[in-house]
Amino acid sequence: MVADFIRDSPFGQILRLINRNRVLQYPEEKPEFKCPAHYSGSTSSEDNLTNAALKRKEDSQDGMEKPERNVGHEPAEPQITLEESPSRRPEDMARDVEKADSSSSDGSSSSDLRRTASLSLQRTRTLPYTAERLAADQALSLERTQSKPIVTAKAADGTILVDWYTTDDPENPQNWSQMKKFFVAFLIDLYTFVVYSSSAIYVSSQLLVMERFHVGETKAALGLALYVLGYGIGPLIFAPLSEVPVFGRNVPYVTTFALFTILSLPTALVDNLGGLLVLRFLQGFFGSPCLANGGASMGDMYSLLYLPYPVALWVSAAFAAPALGPLLSGYAVYAENWRWSQWEILWMAGPVFLVIFFFLPETQPSTILLHRAARLRKATGNEKIKSQTEIDRQGIDFTSTVVEAIIKPIEITIKDPAILFVNIYTALTYGIYYSFFEAFPLVYPVLYGLNVGETGTVFVCIVVGCIIAMVIYFSYLNWYVIPDILKNGLRAQEFRLRPALIACFGPTVGLFLFGWTARESIHWIVSVIGITIYATTVYIVMQCIFTYVPMSYPQYAASLFAGNDFIRSLFAFGSVLFSRPMYINLGIGKGISLLGGLSVMGIIGMWLLYFCGAKLRARSKFAI
């Protein structure tokens, strides 16, 4: 319903705050609401369960177990009672649920099983690629076809743990309709596209900035480089911020995107280079939350089996957007002036921000349940009602979370060779990608006589490569990976690297083809084909790597992705500054050949990771 979209959106939450929750009410706030008996204080014998979440909290204080670090969701117990093994098939897990509904070997009721599975899923969704997550997803998918009440756990001290009311609770993002999920995912993709395209949209203005402020190429290139650096630093802050359920996804999204949109106005009006560079850095910094948390938002809504589809679409929005930036601004800046590229950012960001502000619902389950617990306490007067978050986060301050998010990826990168390779390889490919924004202006206008606008159209080949890669990757998922998982369960993590074993040759081939055919005697389409090969294969390799990392390091996935984004952006920042002098001094052929030679390390590393990955994980204290 539209009313639910508005109620759960930032606008709706602000409106509710102003009117003291008298408008756009939740069910718990309406007079006709009937509170489930186990929340109002009437309990049965089946509710007398040991609260494993409280026990784990005590254990962590004794040094036996530390809270898991994951973006957006809090650990929740008790764990799922189904037998969990990577080799077990999902249909076997589903049968276990049916058997448990009729009778349970230990005497527990089916409602106990549903309660346990539901609570476990809150935790297992923090581990996006594990057999445990697959088991929970498949078990609960059977229950969502029926509306059955979920009885929550109650501790000896009377604490009642808040959960979903029923197996098909509409407040649970996993239960949203496909149309609602698609709409929310589309908004996040659109948000991501605006932020990423705003980086390279500046490229068309670079020569005019040099003329206006009387500076050299390196200083003018800082307008792109600092923006990239900004959205590399941002996730180190905003990724842990989204872990605090009191903020959830929407608070970082909306507040920072509002600042991004507002900053677009002075960026288009500023009349000195120093101010322009500072504002460009701040734009990148405040635009970064979608880059850090977009994938986590998809994980909130989609089950493990089909999560790769929305994540791949989100990645494609990020991958293709910089390539379209020069095309969006190429003709406008020369028809008007250099400021038009920055005006276009405002024209893109403004409408997208308004749609997000009015219609983007919160997707983080722990945040939704945290607010539900507060409403239930008010409705029942029972202060013992608590969410898992309120139990788990006692004694954990936000500062320590941020520090761990910054330190942990550095520690793992230094100590774990697999992650060291992944970070170096992705940084190299990302840096090469951004070096194209300096290489193309030295090739197509100089050798083929294209103007700035026409040079911007050359970047469309990267979008074409992205589309080709998506068709290949989606076909691989649909006709091979998903049927194999349904039949055999999750295989070893290295299984997901198989497409990359072939694709890893593509970046090297594409670079050499581009570098040595970019000359007047050879038609420009040949060099464009080289870039298309590069884009197609890099996309496939990145998808495989970004699946492998959370499968192998699930408890550190959020930290590793934030750290990887920082390292990639740091290398891209340097690439924007060193690539033009390198291409001018060495020539396009030799400069690209140098980068192509470095990309050979990716071929060697990918094959070593595939064959030796299991041994490396066995020796690593971080991997699973």
GUTI-317393 format. One record per residue (C-alpha): x, y, z. Coordinates in steps of 0.2 Angstrom, whole numbers, plus 5000, padded with zeros to 4 digits. Layout:
<rs>
XYZ
...
</rs>
This chain:
<rs>
500050005000
500650184996
500150235014
501450105021
502750165009
502550345016
502350285034
504050195033
504950325023
506050465031
504650585027
503350475036
504450455051
504750645052
502850675050
502450545064
503750635076
503050805073
501250735076
501750625090
501250465081
499450525078
499550505060
500150355049
500050235064
500750065065
499549925071
500249925089
499650115090
497850085084
496450065097
495849895089
497649815091
497549645100
499249615108
499849435107
499649345124
501549315126
501949505124
500549555136
501149445150
500049285148
501349145144
501248955142
502448825147
503148825129
503849005132
504948955146
506548945135
508248995140
508649155132
510249105123
510549285117
510649345136
511849195139
512949235124
513049415131
513649355148
514849235139
515549385129
515849485145
516849335151
517949325135
517149165128
516349245113
516449425105
514949495096
514949475077
515349625067
514149635052
513249785043
511549815047
511049655057
511349605075
511749425080
510249335087
509949175096
509449035098
510148955083
509148865070
508748685076
508848605059
510348505055
511448615045
512748545033
513348615016
513048455008
511148445013
509948495000
508648635003
507248514999
507848405014
507848555025
506148595020
505548415024
506248435041
505148585044
503648485039
504148335050
504348455065
502648525062
501848355065
503048305079
504648335086
505948215093
506248315109
504448355112
504548535107
503048605097
503048665079
502848845086
504548825095
505348775078
504548925069
505149035083
506948965083
507048975064
506449155064
507649215077
509049125069
508749205052
508949375060
510749315063
511049215048
510649355036
512249435043
513149295035
512649315017
513449165009
513349015021
512548845022
511748905038
510949055029
510348945015
509548825027
508648955036
508049035020
507348875013
506548815029
505648985032
505148995013
503948855016
503148935031
502949105023
501649015012
500549005027
500149125041
500649045057
501049135074
502749145080
502949125099
504449225106
505749165119
505649225137
507049225149
507049175167
507049365172
505449395162
506349475147
505249445131
506149445115
505249535101
505049445084
503949445069
502149415074
501849275061
502849185048
502149295034
502249455044
502149605031
503349705041
504749575038
505649635022
505849455017
503949445015
503749605005
502949574988
504149564973
503449724966
503949814982
505649734983
505949784965
505449964968
506549984984
508049894975
507750014960
507850164971
509450114978
510150074961
509650244955
510450324970
512050224967
512050274948
511850464953
513350454965
514450354953
514050454937
514450614947
516250564948
516650554930
515350684924
516750814929
517950744915
517150844901
517451004911
519250974915
519951074900
518851224903
519251214922
521151234916
520651384906
519551464919
520751454934
522451454924
523051284931
523851134924
523150964920
523650884937
522751014947
521251014936
521150824937
521050834956
519150874954
518950694949
520250624960
519650704976
517850644973
518450464971
519550484987
517950554996
516850404992
518250284997
518450365014
516550375017
516150195019
517450175034
516250285043
514550255036
514650065035
514850045055
513550185057
512250075048
512649935060
511850035074
509949985073
509350155080
509950235064
509650085052
509850105033
508850265030
509650385042
511350375034
510550365016
509450515018
510450635029
512050615018
511150615001
510250775007
512050855010
512650784993
511150864985
511351034994
513251034991
512951014972
512251194972
513851284978
514951164968
514051234952
514251414958
515951414966
517251534958
518951474964
519851314962
520151274980
518351294984
517851184970
519051044975
518451044993
516651034988
517050894976
517850794990
516350825001
515150774987
516050604986
516150585005
514350615008
513750514992
514650354998
513350265010
512450184995
514150114990
514450045007
512749985011
511749954995
512249764994
511649745012
509949825008
509749694995
510149565007
508849625019
507449585006
508049444996
508449265001
510149194998
509749084983
509149234973
510149374981
511549374967
510249444955
509849614963
511649624969
512249604952
511049744945
511649854959
513449824955
513049864937
512350024941
513950064950
515049994936
514250074921
513850244929
515650324928
515650274910
514050374906
514650524916
515650604901
514250564889
512950654900
514050814901
515150814885
514050914874
513351034887
514951104894
515551154877
513851224872
513751324889
515151324901
516151204913
514851234927
513551134917
514250964923
513951014941
512251084937
511850914930
512250824946
511050934955
509650904942
509950714944
510150714963
508650824967
507250714960
508050554966
508250624984
506450674984
505850504979
506950424992
506350545005
504550515002
504550324998
506050225003
505550115018
506750045031
507449875026
508549825041
507549695051
508449735068
507949925066
506149875062
506049755077
506949885088
505550005085
504149875086
504849835104
504650015109
502850025102
502449855111
503149925128
502050075126
500549975121
500649845135
501649945149
502849795150
504549855151
505249685149
504949675131
506549705122
507249675104
508849575101
509749735098
509449805115
510149645123
511649625111
512249805111
512349835130
514049895134
514549905115
514950095111
514850165093
516650225094
517350045097
516349985082
517050125071
518850085076
518649905073
517849935056
519450035051
520749925060
520049745055
520149755036
521949825038
522449675050
521649545038
522449615023
524149605031
523949435038
522849345025
523649315008
521949285000
521249455005
522849535001
522749474983
520949514981
521249694987
522749724976
521849644961
520249744963
521249904966
522249874950
520749844939
519849994947
521350104944
521550054926
519650094924
519850264930
521450294920
520350274904
519650454908
521450514906
521850404891
520350424880
520650614878
522350574872
521750444859
520150484851
520250684849
522050674844
522050524833
520350514826
519750694827
518250674839
517650814849
517350804868
515550754866
515950614853
517350554865
516050544879
515050424868
516650304867
516350264885
514750184880
515750034876
515950004895
514149994897
513949874882
515249764891
514349774907
512749714898
513549574890
514349524906
512649524915
511849414902
513349294904
513349294923
511449284924
511449134913
512749054923
511749084939
510049024931
510548874922
512048814933
512348884950
510548884957
510048714950
511748644957
511348724974
509648654974
510348474970
511948474980
511848614992
513248744994
514948684988
516648744994
516948934992
518148914977
516748834967
516149014964
517849064956
517648954941
516949084929
518449204934
519649064929
519249104911
518749284913
520349334921
521249324904
520049454897
520749614905
522549574899
521849534881
520749694881
522149814887
523449754874
522149764860
521649944865
523449994868
524149934852
522749974840
522450154845
523350224830
522750324815
523050174803
521850064812
519950104813
519450164830
518150024833
519549894835
520249994851
518450014857
518249824856
519749804867
518949914880
517349814879
518249654882
519049724897
517449794904
516549624901
517849514909
518249634924
516349634928
516349444929
517949434939
517249554952
515649464954
516549304958
517749384970
516349484979
515449314981
517049224987
517549355000
515849345011
515849155009
517549135016
517549285029
515649305033
515949385050
517149515043
516249535026
515649715030
517349775036
518249695021
517049775008
517249945016
519149915017
519149854999
518150004993
519450115002
520950034994
520150034977
519650214978
521450264985
522250174970
520950254958
521350424966
523250404962
522850334945
521950484939
523450594944
524850484937
524050404922
524050564910
525950594913
526350414911
525350404894
526150564888
527950504893
527850324887
526450334874
524750254875
525450084868
526850064881
525850144895
524350024893
525549884890
526349914907
524549904915
524249754905
525749674911
525249704929
523549624926
524449464922
524749444941
522849434942
522849284930
524149194941
523349244957
521649184952
522149014947
523249004963
521749054974
520648924965
521848784968
522648834985
521148934992
520648795004
522348775011
522448955014
520848965023
521348815033
522848915039
521949075041
521249125058
519949245050
519249125036
517848995038
</rs>
